[in-house]
Amino acid sequence: MQSIIVFGILTLAGIILGSLPVVGGGFSSVISIVGFILWVVLIVKASGGQLYKVLWAGDFAEEVLASLGELGK
């Protein structure tokens, strides 16, 4: 869930900022590089069995999953 939130926001930011004239390509490139680095870091942490929460996205994902769990009861 955290991955969907984080990379969904990065994708939207890349699309929106990428549409800006003149500087949009630069912003989009920076967001792509940051997304790739974050993806690699999270893959390494997950493969090591570490639980890692990305700033607010991890907490938000836990809240969403907790509310879905309550609905299923």
C-alpha positions in Angstrom: 0.0 0.0 0.0 2.8 2.4 0.9 4.4 1.8 -2.5 1.2 2.6 -4.3 0.8 5.9 -2.4 4.5 7.0 -2.8 4.9 6.1 -6.5 1.4 7.3 -7.4 2.2 10.7 -6.0 5.6 10.8 -7.7 4.0 9.8 -11.0 1.4 12.6 -10.7 4.0 15.1 -9.7 6.1 14.1 -12.7 3.2 14.5 -15.0 2.0 17.8 -13.6 5.5 19.4 -13.3 6.6 17.9 -16.6 3.8 19.8 -18.4 5.3 23.1 -17.4 6.9 25.0 -20.2 10.7 25.4 -20.3 11.5 23.9 -16.9 9.1 21.0 -16.9 11.5 18.5 -18.4 14.0 19.2 -15.7 11.5 18.8 -12.9 10.2 15.6 -14.4 13.8 14.2 -14.7 14.6 15.0 -11.1 11.4 13.3 -9.9 12.2 10.3 -12.0 15.8 10.1 -10.5 14.5 10.5 -7.0 11.8 7.9 -7.6 14.4 5.4 -8.9 16.7 5.9 -5.9 13.8 5.6 -3.5 12.7 2.4 -5.3 16.2 0.9 -5.0 16.5 1.8 -1.3 13.1 0.3 -0.5 13.8 -2.9 -2.4 17.1 -3.3 -0.5 15.4 -2.7 2.9 12.6 -5.1 2.0 14.9 -7.8 0.9 16.7 -7.5 4.2 13.5 -8.0 6.0 13.4 -4.5 7.4 10.1 -2.6 7.9 10.7 0.9 6.6 8.1 3.6 6.5 8.4 6.5 4.0 7.6 9.8 5.9 3.9 10.3 6.0 3.0 7.7 3.4 3.8 4.7 5.7 1.5 6.1 8.4 -1.3 6.8 5.9 -1.0 3.3 4.4 -1.3 1.8 7.9 -4.4 3.9 8.6 -6.0 2.8 5.3 -5.3 -0.8 5.9 -6.5 -0.6 9.5 -9.8 0.9 8.3 -10.2 -1.8 5.6 -9.6 -4.4 8.3 -12.3 -2.9 10.4 -14.7 -3.0 7.5 -14.0 -6.7 6.9 -15.0 -7.7 10.4 
